[in-house]
Amino acid sequence: MANLDQDIEFDDSSGRLTFDFQGFLFKILNNWYYIAICIGVFLAIAHYNNVRKQNIYLLNALVSVESEQNPFFTTNTSISFNWGGVSGKLGKVMTTLATRSHNELVVDSLQFYKQYLRQGKYHLEDIYKASPYEVIIDKSQPQLLGIPLELKHIDATRFKLICDFEERQSVSGQRYSDRSRVGITVTPGIFEQTFVYGDSIRLPFFNAVVHKRQGATPKTSEQYFVRFLNFDGLVSSFQNSVNVNFFKGSSTVLSLSQSGTNKAKIVDYLNTTVAILRETELRAKNLYATNTIKFIDSTLGTVDDRLKDVNKEMDDFRASNKVFNVTEDISNTSQRLKDYESQLETERIKINYLNSLESYLQNKSDYTKIAAPTSVGITESGLLNSIGKLTGFAIERENQAKTAREGSILLKRLDAQIDSEKSVAFELINAARRGINLQLSSINSSIAKLEAELKKLPKEQQEFLKIQRRLNISQNAYNVYQAKRSEAAIVRAANVSDITMIDAAKDTGNRPVGPKTSLNYVIALLIGTLLPILFIFIRFILDYTISNSADVERLTKLPVIGLVGKYNHKNNLVAFEKPRSSVAEAFRAIRSSLQFIYKSQKDTDGAKTLMFTSSISGEGKTFCSINTATVYALSGKKTVLVGLDLRKPKISEDFEVKNDKGAVNYLINDSTLDDITHQTKIPNLDLILSGPIPPNPSELLMSERMAELVRALKAKYDMVILDSPPLGLVTDALELAQYADATIFMVRLNYTKKGMLSLINSKVKKGELKNVNLLLNFYRHKKGGGYGYGYGYGYGYGYGAYGDAYHENEKRGLWQRFKRLFKGKR
């Protein structure tokens, strides 16, 4: 160890950005009480929220969606048709449940916009059917929105209506008949008025009749309220409240589930939504038959009028002409002619229907009102299927338009399908019309031949036969339309819904599914743990100061000569005035370590010089130089402490000596060594102050007089300690380094910047400083902190290494002892 600096290797990578995981972990452990406090706070918040939240329940219902066949449907009864198969029905059901129109029907039928409430421990509770009151509102009159109306029971016949309008002069109301919003002028303050149960109440903000439910008696100790909600906003909240899923992999059974705070409300909503869904689906399913009945009814009136006219004509003819008999041949001919004319009438009706259908498809956009082609006897399967598809697409578009935005891809695709099917329908209509026209030509030819035979009869007989044929034709047409109408009515009456309730929603004592109290506690635990750790991490990342010995190890290879803890004392003379303190022992340990350094040098005889420096002011350089000089002097070494911080002298304050004369006076050849030397109250310790602040401190320290001063001091004393200026601020310390046998660089924990160690590394590497050792000031030993340190000399110390039983430490107050208790100290 002749030259300690030759044994030190500097790693160029020490300046790289690294993360000290161990230091971060120790930082967390050191601040465990903050984490514990945060966890406690967040757990308290979670508990506060949990006890105030209402229980949430989940109920469900099972619904089957299948193609239920009409029991009266046969291959000859084509009034009903398939709406797209089971998969299409499932899609329609799921879509319908989310539509606003469907939920409006459900909410309106249940009157959920009317809330019955009771004041609970923490909030108003929705008691629904458990309310002792029943309020029957007048939908045509406005009801107060949002503000609870208290119903206070007085006696068996009377109750009090109370409402606090606070500072309001106007409130909002709604008429539920047309859902219109109105403004209502009220008197600010508390409204309070007594009414009789069953009487009609007419107020600007409340129009209803209040009854007591049968068998229920309101408790005077309870507060009951009724509150009205905005219909549109309430529907929006229910619009996506029902979750729809396939039941256990079934392709035709749906599970409808809903959650809420009131189980009775959930039961009613699920069962009502299915009931309304069934009615809506059945009404759509009967739409084809209903349109057919309307079409037949409109045509049947014309046929009936024509039949009456022909009957009257026959009566008039018989009244004016004698009754005569016709031969069997003539009767057969007339019968054949009647049959042909009946066929002719039937085909004409078909032509008229096709013409009307074509015109309707060309000029109308609502294809849900098309009558069935079978209503006039058209049985071509292609046309029947085409019209059925067209009507199905139209109904699907009408349903989708309730939820999809106009111009959306879904509606555009349906419009394209409708247009494509219309083109097919036009082709099929033209084909059917051509076939009917051919049939008409054949029938007209046959009629012409038979009419030629009848022209041989007398004129009266010919007229009689014509009227009789028209009468029979009209009667047959009337009978056909009546039969078709009866068929359509039977189909409509016998239709059953494709939606069947398998398992209705029911309150079976279901346990609440929420709130997730355990989850809230877990979240609180995570937040309470991670939030302070994040805060510690940010502070740790942004902290550029050296906080522990691990930082020193990571940033430099220079040895640490000792550790000095923080000690509260009135001055810097701790080692002299408190010799049994842990700090005094730390300086004695430093003195022992210095002996190893000096013994390793070639020149082991004579006085030794020791220079104290630091990176900036405030790192404890003066404090350590004073106490190191003190322990040397107390050991019997003749010691001198020289204050060479010519710019900012401090030593005089601790020794209570005026700084009017010192090293500056000697350097300018104004005083002798004896003139500037002061004896102190510490045995064997002399003091040389810096003296008055000069204008050129660096030049003075570089002068030959400085070298003479050091030689003179080494000749007179055993130990010369130089208190130099900070190395990171001025170059004075570098000028003094040539006179030092050893240099101590001060590192104050949580104060000295990490970059300063790079500075000292560079100085040592360049040879500007030699025999440099680090002294860690403001060191504090922490349990589990990992602050133990090996110095490379086989000698290491920690603050408090010998225990409080040996050292004379500072007296602690109650508050200090309490803080140290929570920090794991005794």
FENVENSUL-V822025 format. One record per residue. N is the residue number from 1. RES is the residue in one letter. SS is DSSP state (helix for helix, strand for strand, loop for the rest). PHI is phi as a letter, one per 30 degrees, with the letter a starting at -180 (none if undefined). OMEGA is omega in whole degrees, 0 to 359 (NA if undefined). Layout:
BEGIN
N & RES & SS & PHI & OMEGA
N & RES & SS & PHI & OMEGA
END
This chain:
BEGIN
1 & M & loop & none & 179
2 & A & loop & e & 177
3 & N & loop & b & 187
4 & L & helix & d & 184
5 & D & helix & d & 180
6 & Q & helix & d & 181
7 & D & helix & d & 184
8 & I & loop & c & 176
9 & E & loop & c & 181
10 & F & loop & c & 179
11 & D & loop & c & 181
12 & D & helix & d & 182
13 & S & helix & d & 183
14 & S & helix & d & 180
15 & G & helix & d & 181
16 & R & loop & d & 181
17 & L & loop & d & 178
18 & T & loop & b & 180
19 & F & loop & c & 182
20 & D & loop & d & 181
21 & F & helix & d & 180
22 & Q & helix & d & 179
23 & G & helix & d & 179
24 & F & helix & d & 178
25 & L & helix & d & 178
26 & F & helix & d & 178
27 & K & helix & d & 178
28 & I & helix & d & 181
29 & L & helix & d & 180
30 & N & helix & d & 181
31 & N & loop & c & 183
32 & W & helix & e & 183
33 & Y & helix & d & 176
34 & Y & helix & d & 178
35 & I & helix & d & 180
36 & A & helix & d & 179
37 & I & helix & d & 180
38 & C & helix & d & 178
39 & I & helix & d & 179
40 & G & helix & d & 180
41 & V & helix & d & 182
42 & F & helix & d & 174
43 & L & helix & d & 177
44 & A & helix & d & 178
45 & I & helix & d & 179
46 & A & helix & d & 178
47 & H & helix & d & 179
48 & Y & helix & e & 179
49 & N & helix & d & 184
50 & N & helix & d & 184
51 & V & helix & d & 181
52 & R & helix & c & 180
53 & K & loop & d & 177
54 & Q & loop & d & 177
55 & N & loop & d & 179
56 & I & strand & c & 182
57 & Y & strand & c & 179
58 & L & strand & b & 178
59 & L & strand & b & 181
60 & N & strand & b & 176
61 & A & strand & b & 179
62 & L & strand & c & 183
63 & V & strand & b & 176
64 & S & strand & c & 179
65 & V & strand & b & 182
66 & E & loop & b & 178
67 & S & loop & d & 179
68 & E & loop & d & 184
69 & Q & loop & d & 174
70 & N & loop & d & 182
71 & P & loop & d & 179
72 & F & loop & c & 182
73 & F & loop & d & 175
74 & T & loop & b & 180
75 & T & loop & d & 180
76 & N & loop & c & 181
77 & T & loop & c & 187
78 & S & loop & c & 179
79 & I & loop & d & 179
80 & S & loop & c & 178
81 & F & loop & b & 182
82 & N & loop & d & 183
83 & W & loop & c & 178
84 & G & loop & k & 178
85 & G & helix & i & 183
86 & V & helix & d & 181
87 & S & helix & d & 177
88 & G & helix & d & 179
89 & K & helix & d & 179
90 & L & helix & d & 178
91 & G & helix & d & 179
92 & K & helix & d & 179
93 & V & helix & d & 180
94 & M & helix & d & 180
95 & T & helix & d & 182
96 & T & helix & d & 181
97 & L & helix & d & 181
98 & A & loop & c & 183
99 & T & loop & d & 179
100 & R & helix & d & 183
101 & S & helix & d & 180
102 & H & helix & d & 181
103 & N & helix & d & 174
104 & E & helix & d & 178
105 & L & helix & d & 181
106 & V & helix & d & 182
107 & V & helix & d & 182
108 & D & helix & d & 181
109 & S & helix & d & 180
110 & L & helix & c & 183
111 & Q & loop & h & 179
112 & F & loop & d & 176
113 & Y & loop & d & 178
114 & K & strand & c & 184
115 & Q & strand & c & 172
116 & Y & strand & c & 187
117 & L & strand & b & 174
118 & R & strand & b & 180
119 & Q & strand & d & 177
120 & G & loop & c & 183
121 & K & loop & d & 184
122 & Y & loop & c & 186
123 & H & loop & a & 175
124 & L & strand & d & 182
125 & E & strand & c & 177
126 & D & strand & d & 184
127 & I & loop & c & 172
128 & Y & helix & h & 185
129 & K & helix & d & 178
130 & A & helix & d & 179
131 & S & loop & d & 177
132 & P & loop & d & 182
133 & Y & strand & c & 170
134 & E & strand & b & 183
135 & V & strand & c & 178
136 & I & strand & c & 188
137 & I & strand & c & 171
138 & D & loop & c & 185
139 & K & loop & d & 182
140 & S & loop & d & 181
141 & Q & loop & c & 184
142 & P & loop & d & 175
143 & Q & strand & b & 182
144 & L & strand & d & 182
145 & L & strand & c & 167
146 & G & loop & i & 184
147 & I & loop & c & 181
148 & P & loop & d & 174
149 & L & strand & c & 182
150 & E & strand & d & 176
151 & L & strand & c & 185
152 & K & strand & c & 182
153 & H & strand & d & 178
154 & I & loop & c & 177
155 & D & loop & a & 186
156 & A & loop & d & 185
157 & T & loop & c & 187
158 & R & strand & b & 174
159 & F & strand & b & 181
160 & K & strand & c & 176
161 & L & strand & c & 184
162 & I & strand & b & 176
163 & C & strand & b & 180
164 & D & strand & c & 179
165 & F & loop & d & 181
166 & E & loop & h & 182
167 & E & loop & c & 184
168 & R & loop & d & 172
169 & Q & loop & c & 176
170 & S & strand & b & 180
171 & V & strand & b & 181
172 & S & strand & c & 178
173 & G & strand & b & 182
174 & Q & strand & b & 171
175 & R & strand & c & 185
176 & Y & loop & d & 176
177 & S & loop & d & 178
178 & D & loop & c & 177
179 & R & loop & i & 179
180 & S & strand & d & 178
181 & R & strand & c & 180
182 & V & strand & b & 173
183 & G & strand & c & 184
184 & I & strand & b & 177
185 & T & strand & d & 181
186 & V & loop & b & 177
187 & T & loop & c & 180
188 & P & loop & e & 179
189 & G & loop & j & 184
190 & I & strand & c & 173
191 & F & strand & d & 181
192 & E & strand & b & 182
193 & Q & strand & a & 182
194 & T & strand & c & 180
195 & F & strand & b & 178
196 & V & strand & c & 177
197 & Y & loop & e & 177
198 & G & loop & j & 179
199 & D & loop & d & 177
200 & S & strand & d & 181
201 & I & strand & c & 179
202 & R & strand & b & 177
203 & L & loop & b & 179
204 & P & loop & e & 186
205 & F & loop & c & 182
206 & F & loop & a & 181
207 & N & strand & b & 186
208 & A & strand & a & 172
209 & V & strand & b & 182
210 & V & strand & c & 177
211 & H & strand & c & 166
212 & K & strand & d & 178
213 & R & loop & d & 182
214 & Q & loop & d & 179
215 & G & loop & i & 181
216 & A & loop & c & 177
217 & T & loop & b & 179
218 & P & loop & d & 177
219 & K & loop & d & 181
220 & T & loop & d & 180
221 & S & loop & d & 181
222 & E & loop & c & 175
223 & Q & loop & c & 180
224 & Y & strand & c & 182
225 & F & strand & b & 166
226 & V & strand & b & 182
227 & R & strand & b & 181
228 & F & strand & c & 184
229 & L & loop & c & 176
230 & N & loop & d & 187
231 & F & helix & e & 184
232 & D & helix & d & 179
233 & G & helix & d & 179
234 & L & helix & d & 178
235 & V & helix & d & 179
236 & S & helix & d & 180
237 & S & helix & d & 179
238 & F & helix & d & 191
239 & Q & helix & d & 180
240 & N & loop & c & 184
241 & S & loop & d & 181
242 & V & loop & c & 178
243 & N & strand & c & 183
244 & V & strand & c & 178
245 & N & strand & b & 174
246 & F & strand & d & 184
247 & F & loop & d & 174
248 & K & loop & h & 175
249 & G & loop & i & 180
250 & S & loop & d & 182
251 & S & loop & c & 182
252 & T & loop & b & 181
253 & V & strand & c & 180
254 & L & strand & c & 174
255 & S & strand & c & 178
256 & L & strand & c & 181
257 & S & strand & b & 179
258 & Q & strand & b & 179
259 & S & strand & c & 180
260 & G & strand & a & 183
261 & T & loop & c & 182
262 & N & loop & b & 185
263 & K & helix & d & 180
264 & A & helix & d & 179
265 & K & helix & d & 180
266 & I & helix & d & 179
267 & V & helix & e & 182
268 & D & helix & d & 183
269 & Y & helix & d & 181
270 & L & helix & d & 182
271 & N & helix & d & 179
272 & T & helix & d & 180
273 & T & helix & d & 177
274 & V & helix & d & 180
275 & A & helix & d & 180
276 & I & helix & d & 177
277 & L & helix & d & 178
278 & R & helix & d & 181
279 & E & helix & d & 181
280 & T & helix & d & 181
281 & E & helix & d & 180
282 & L & helix & d & 178
283 & R & helix & d & 177
284 & A & helix & d & 180
285 & K & helix & d & 180
286 & N & loop & d & 186
287 & L & helix & d & 182
288 & Y & helix & d & 179
289 & A & helix & d & 179
290 & T & helix & d & 177
291 & N & helix & d & 180
292 & T & helix & d & 179
293 & I & helix & d & 178
294 & K & helix & d & 180
295 & F & helix & d & 181
296 & I & helix & d & 180
297 & D & helix & d & 180
298 & S & helix & d & 181
299 & T & helix & d & 184
300 & L & helix & d & 178
301 & G & helix & d & 179
302 & T & helix & d & 179
303 & V & helix & d & 180
304 & D & helix & d & 178
305 & D & helix & d & 180
306 & R & helix & d & 178
307 & L & helix & d & 178
308 & K & helix & d & 180
309 & D & helix & d & 181
310 & V & helix & d & 177
311 & N & helix & d & 179
312 & K & helix & d & 179
313 & E & helix & d & 178
314 & M & helix & d & 179
315 & D & helix & d & 180
316 & D & helix & d & 181
317 & F & helix & d & 181
318 & R & helix & d & 180
319 & A & helix & d & 183
320 & S & helix & c & 181
321 & N & loop & b & 179
322 & K & loop & d & 179
323 & V & loop & d & 181
324 & F & loop & b & 179
325 & N & loop & c & 177
326 & V & loop & c & 181
327 & T & loop & d & 181
328 & E & helix & d & 179
329 & D & helix & d & 180
330 & I & helix & d & 180
331 & S & helix & d & 178
332 & N & helix & d & 179
333 & T & helix & d & 180
334 & S & helix & d & 180
335 & Q & helix & d & 178
336 & R & helix & d & 179
337 & L & helix & d & 178
338 & K & helix & d & 179
339 & D & helix & d & 179
340 & Y & helix & d & 181
341 & E & helix & d & 176
342 & S & helix & d & 177
343 & Q & helix & d & 179
344 & L & helix & e & 180
345 & E & helix & d & 180
346 & T & helix & d & 181
347 & E & helix & d & 178
348 & R & helix & d & 178
349 & I & helix & d & 178
350 & K & helix & d & 179
351 & I & helix & e & 180
352 & N & helix & d & 179
353 & Y & helix & d & 181
354 & L & helix & d & 178
355 & N & helix & d & 179
356 & S & helix & d & 180
357 & L & helix & d & 179
358 & E & helix & d & 179
359 & S & helix & d & 180
360 & Y & helix & d & 181
361 & L & helix & d & 181
362 & Q & helix & d & 191
363 & N & helix & c & 183
364 & K & loop & c & 177
365 & S & loop & c & 178
366 & D & loop & c & 184
367 & Y & helix & c & 178
368 & T & helix & d & 185
369 & K & helix & c & 181
370 & I & loop & d & 176
371 & A & loop & d & 181
372 & A & loop & d & 176
373 & P & helix & e & 180
374 & T & helix & d & 179
375 & S & helix & d & 177
376 & V & helix & c & 175
377 & G & loop & j & 177
378 & I & loop & d & 186
379 & T & loop & c & 179
380 & E & loop & d & 186
381 & S & helix & d & 180
382 & G & helix & d & 180
383 & L & helix & d & 179
384 & L & helix & d & 180
385 & N & helix & d & 181
386 & S & helix & d & 180
387 & I & helix & d & 178
388 & G & helix & d & 178
389 & K & helix & d & 181
390 & L & helix & d & 179
391 & T & helix & d & 179
392 & G & helix & d & 177
393 & F & helix & d & 182
394 & A & helix & d & 179
395 & I & helix & d & 179
396 & E & helix & d & 178
397 & R & helix & d & 179
398 & E & helix & d & 178
399 & N & helix & d & 182
400 & Q & helix & d & 182
401 & A & loop & d & 179
402 & K & loop & d & 182
403 & T & loop & c & 182
404 & A & loop & d & 178
405 & R & loop & d & 179
406 & E & loop & e & 183
407 & G & loop & j & 179
408 & S & loop & d & 182
409 & I & helix & d & 181
410 & L & helix & d & 181
411 & L & helix & d & 177
412 & K & helix & d & 179
413 & R & helix & d & 178
414 & L & helix & d & 177
415 & D & helix & d & 178
416 & A & helix & d & 178
417 & Q & helix & d & 178
418 & I & helix & d & 180
419 & D & helix & d & 179
420 & S & helix & d & 181
421 & E & helix & d & 176
422 & K & helix & d & 179
423 & S & helix & d & 178
424 & V & helix & d & 181
425 & A & helix & d & 179
426 & F & helix & d & 179
427 & E & helix & d & 180
428 & L & helix & d & 177
429 & I & helix & d & 179
430 & N & helix & d & 179
431 & A & helix & d & 179
432 & A & helix & d & 180
433 & R & helix & d & 177
434 & R & helix & d & 178
435 & G & helix & d & 180
436 & I & helix & d & 179
437 & N & helix & d & 175
438 & L & helix & d & 178
439 & Q & helix & d & 179
440 & L & helix & d & 180
441 & S & helix & d & 179
442 & S & helix & d & 181
443 & I & helix & d & 179
444 & N & helix & d & 178
445 & S & helix & d & 179
446 & S & helix & d & 180
447 & I & helix & d & 180
448 & A & helix & d & 180
449 & K & helix & d & 181
450 & L & helix & d & 178
451 & E & helix & d & 177
452 & A & helix & d & 179
453 & E & helix & d & 183
454 & L & helix & d & 180
455 & K & loop & d & 178
456 & K & loop & d & 181
457 & L & loop & d & 175
458 & P & loop & e & 185
459 & K & helix & d & 182
460 & E & helix & d & 180
461 & Q & helix & d & 178
462 & Q & helix & d & 181
463 & E & helix & d & 180
464 & F & helix & d & 181
465 & L & helix & d & 178
466 & K & helix & d & 180
467 & I & helix & d & 180
468 & Q & helix & d & 179
469 & R & helix & d & 179
470 & R & helix & d & 179
471 & L & helix & d & 180
472 & N & helix & d & 180
473 & I & helix & d & 180
474 & S & helix & d & 180
475 & Q & helix & d & 179
476 & N & helix & d & 179
477 & A & helix & d & 179
478 & Y & helix & d & 180
479 & N & helix & d & 179
480 & V & helix & d & 180
481 & Y & helix & d & 178
482 & Q & helix & d & 179
483 & A & helix & d & 180
484 & K & helix & d & 179
485 & R & helix & d & 178
486 & S & helix & d & 178
487 & E & helix & d & 180
488 & A & helix & d & 179
489 & A & helix & d & 178
490 & I & helix & d & 180
491 & V & helix & d & 181
492 & R & helix & d & 182
493 & A & helix & d & 184
494 & A & helix & d & 181
495 & N & loop & d & 176
496 & V & loop & b & 182
497 & S & loop & d & 176
498 & D & loop & d & 181
499 & I & strand & c & 182
500 & T & strand & b & 177
501 & M & strand & d & 179
502 & I & strand & d & 183
503 & D & strand & b & 182
504 & A & loop & d & 177
505 & A & loop & d & 184
506 & K & loop & a & 176
507 & D & loop & d & 180
508 & T & loop & c & 182
509 & G & loop & i & 183
510 & N & loop & e & 176
511 & R & loop & d & 179
512 & P & loop & d & 177
513 & V & loop & c & 179
514 & G & strand & a & 357
515 & P & loop & d & 180
516 & K & loop & d & 184
517 & T & helix & d & 180
518 & S & helix & d & 178
519 & L & helix & d & 178
520 & N & helix & d & 178
521 & Y & helix & d & 178
522 & V & helix & d & 178
523 & I & helix & d & 179
524 & A & helix & d & 179
525 & L & helix & d & 180
526 & L & helix & d & 181
527 & I & helix & d & 180
528 & G & helix & d & 179
529 & T & helix & d & 187
530 & L & helix & d & 183
531 & L & helix & d & 178
532 & P & helix & d & 177
533 & I & helix & d & 177
534 & L & helix & d & 178
535 & F & helix & d & 178
536 & I & helix & d & 180
537 & F & helix & d & 180
538 & I & helix & d & 178
539 & R & helix & d & 180
540 & F & helix & d & 180
541 & I & helix & d & 183
542 & L & helix & d & 181
543 & D & loop & d & 181
544 & Y & loop & c & 180
545 & T & strand & c & 177
546 & I & loop & d & 186
547 & S & loop & c & 181
548 & N & loop & a & 183
549 & S & helix & d & 178
550 & A & helix & d & 176
551 & D & helix & d & 180
552 & V & helix & d & 179
553 & E & helix & e & 184
554 & R & helix & d & 188
555 & L & helix & c & 182
556 & T & loop & a & 176
557 & K & loop & c & 179
558 & L & loop & d & 181
559 & P & loop & d & 176
560 & V & strand & c & 185
561 & I & strand & d & 181
562 & G & strand & a & 181
563 & L & strand & b & 180
564 & V & strand & b & 181
565 & G & strand & d & 178
566 & K & loop & d & 182
567 & Y & loop & b & 182
568 & N & loop & d & 179
569 & H & loop & b & 186
570 & K & loop & d & 178
571 & N & loop & b & 183
572 & N & loop & c & 184
573 & L & loop & d & 185
574 & V & helix & d & 184
575 & A & helix & d & 180
576 & F & helix & d & 185
577 & E & helix & d & 179
578 & K & loop & b & 186
579 & P & loop & d & 181
580 & R & loop & c & 180
581 & S & loop & d & 179
582 & S & helix & d & 179
583 & V & helix & d & 177
584 & A & helix & d & 178
585 & E & helix & d & 178
586 & A & helix & d & 179
587 & F & helix & d & 175
588 & R & helix & d & 176
589 & A & helix & d & 177
590 & I & helix & d & 178
591 & R & helix & e & 179
592 & S & helix & d & 180
593 & S & helix & d & 178
594 & L & helix & d & 179
595 & Q & helix & d & 177
596 & F & helix & d & 181
597 & I & helix & d & 183
598 & Y & helix & d & 179
599 & K & helix & d & 181
600 & S & loop & d & 181
601 & Q & loop & d & 183
602 & K & loop & d & 182
603 & D & loop & c & 183
604 & T & loop & c & 181
605 & D & loop & c & 176
606 & G & loop & i & 182
607 & A & loop & d & 178
608 & K & strand & c & 178
609 & T & strand & c & 179
610 & L & strand & b & 181
611 & M & strand & c & 173
612 & F & strand & c & 175
613 & T & strand & b & 181
614 & S & strand & a & 180
615 & S & loop & d & 179
616 & I & loop & b & 179
617 & S & loop & d & 175
618 & G & loop & j & 183
619 & E & loop & c & 175
620 & G & loop & j & 183
621 & K & helix & d & 181
622 & T & helix & d & 179
623 & F & helix & e & 183
624 & C & helix & d & 179
625 & S & helix & d & 179
626 & I & helix & d & 185
627 & N & helix & d & 174
628 & T & helix & d & 177
629 & A & helix & d & 181
630 & T & helix & d & 182
631 & V & helix & d & 174
632 & Y & helix & d & 181
633 & A & helix & d & 180
634 & L & helix & d & 179
635 & S & loop & d & 179
636 & G & loop & j & 178
637 & K & loop & d & 176
638 & K & loop & d & 193
639 & T & strand & b & 174
640 & V & strand & b & 177
641 & L & strand & c & 185
642 & V & strand & c & 178
643 & G & strand & d & 182
644 & L & loop & c & 173
645 & D & loop & d & 189
646 & L & loop & d & 183
647 & R & loop & d & 185
648 & K & loop & b & 183
649 & P & loop & d & 182
650 & K & loop & b & 191
651 & I & helix & d & 186
652 & S & helix & d & 184
653 & E & helix & d & 182
654 & D & helix & d & 182
655 & F & helix & c & 177
656 & E & loop & h & 179
657 & V & loop & b & 179
658 & K & loop & d & 183
659 & N & loop & c & 182
660 & D & loop & c & 180
661 & K & loop & b & 182
662 & G & loop & a & 185
663 & A & helix & d & 180
664 & V & helix & d & 180
665 & N & helix & d & 178
666 & Y & helix & d & 184
667 & L & helix & d & 179
668 & I & loop & c & 176
669 & N & loop & i & 181
670 & D & loop & c & 182
671 & S & loop & b & 176
672 & T & loop & c & 179
673 & L & helix & d & 180
674 & D & helix & d & 180
675 & D & helix & d & 186
676 & I & helix & c & 182
677 & T & strand & d & 178
678 & H & strand & c & 172
679 & Q & strand & d & 180
680 & T & loop & c & 178
681 & K & loop & d & 178
682 & I & loop & d & 181
683 & P & loop & e & 176
684 & N & loop & i & 181
685 & L & strand & c & 173
686 & D & strand & c & 186
687 & L & strand & b & 172
688 & I & strand & c & 181
689 & L & loop & d & 182
690 & S & loop & d & 183
691 & G & loop & i & 181
692 & P & loop & d & 183
693 & I & loop & d & 184
694 & P & loop & c & 177
695 & P & loop & d & 185
696 & N & loop & b & 185
697 & P & helix & d & 182
698 & S & helix & d & 181
699 & E & helix & d & 180
700 & L & helix & d & 181
701 & L & helix & d & 178
702 & M & loop & d & 187
703 & S & loop & d & 179
704 & E & helix & d & 179
705 & R & helix & d & 178
706 & M & helix & d & 177
707 & A & helix & d & 178
708 & E & helix & d & 180
709 & L & helix & d & 181
710 & V & helix & d & 180
711 & R & helix & d & 181
712 & A & helix & d & 181
713 & L & helix & d & 180
714 & K & helix & d & 178
715 & A & helix & d & 186
716 & K & helix & c & 187
717 & Y & loop & b & 175
718 & D & loop & d & 184
719 & M & strand & b & 180
720 & V & strand & c & 181
721 & I & strand & c & 183
722 & L & strand & c & 175
723 & D & strand & c & 188
724 & S & loop & c & 178
725 & P & loop & d & 178
726 & P & loop & d & 183
727 & L & loop & d & 184
728 & G & loop & d & 183
729 & L & loop & c & 182
730 & V & loop & b & 182
731 & T & loop & c & 183
732 & D & helix & e & 183
733 & A & helix & d & 179
734 & L & helix & d & 178
735 & E & helix & d & 182
736 & L & helix & d & 185
737 & A & helix & d & 182
738 & Q & helix & d & 182
739 & Y & helix & c & 187
740 & A & loop & c & 173
741 & D & loop & d & 176
742 & A & strand & b & 180
743 & T & strand & b & 175
744 & I & strand & c & 179
745 & F & strand & c & 184
746 & M & strand & d & 173
747 & V & strand & b & 177
748 & R & strand & c & 183
749 & L & loop & d & 182
750 & N & loop & i & 179
751 & Y & loop & b & 180
752 & T & loop & d & 180
753 & K & strand & d & 181
754 & K & loop & d & 180
755 & G & helix & d & 181
756 & M & helix & d & 177
757 & L & helix & d & 174
758 & S & helix & d & 179
759 & L & helix & d & 182
760 & I & helix & d & 175
761 & N & helix & e & 181
762 & S & helix & d & 180
763 & K & helix & d & 180
764 & V & helix & d & 182
765 & K & helix & d & 179
766 & K & helix & d & 180
767 & G & loop & i & 180
768 & E & loop & d & 177
769 & L & loop & b & 179
770 & K & loop & b & 179
771 & N & loop & h & 182
772 & V & strand & c & 175
773 & N & strand & b & 181
774 & L & strand & c & 175
775 & L & strand & b & 182
776 & L & strand & d & 181
777 & N & strand & c & 181
778 & F & strand & i & 179
779 & Y & strand & d & 178
780 & R & loop & b & 180
781 & H & loop & d & 181
782 & K & loop & b & 179
783 & K & loop & d & 179
784 & G & loop & i & 184
785 & G & loop & d & 178
786 & G & loop & i & 184
787 & Y & loop & c & 176
788 & G & loop & d & 188
789 & Y & loop & b & 172
790 & G & loop & c & 190
791 & Y & loop & c & 183
792 & G & loop & j & 178
793 & Y & loop & c & 184
794 & G & loop & i & 184
795 & Y & loop & b & 182
796 & G & loop & b & 182
797 & Y & loop & b & 170
798 & G & loop & b & 182
799 & Y & loop & d & 181
800 & G & loop & i & 186
801 & A & loop & d & 183
802 & Y & loop & c & 176
803 & G & loop & i & 183
804 & D & loop & d & 180
805 & A & loop & d & 180
806 & Y & loop & c & 187
807 & H & loop & d & 175
808 & E & loop & c & 184
809 & N & loop & c & 183
810 & E & loop & d & 176
811 & K & loop & d & 183
812 & R & loop & c & 174
813 & G & loop & d & 181
814 & L & helix & d & 182
815 & W & helix & d & 178
816 & Q & helix & d & 179
817 & R & helix & d & 179
818 & F & helix & d & 179
819 & K & helix & d & 181
820 & R & helix & d & 177
821 & L & helix & d & 180
822 & F & helix & d & 178
823 & K & loop & c & 176
824 & G & loop & i & 181
825 & K & loop & c & 177
826 & R & loop & c & NA
END
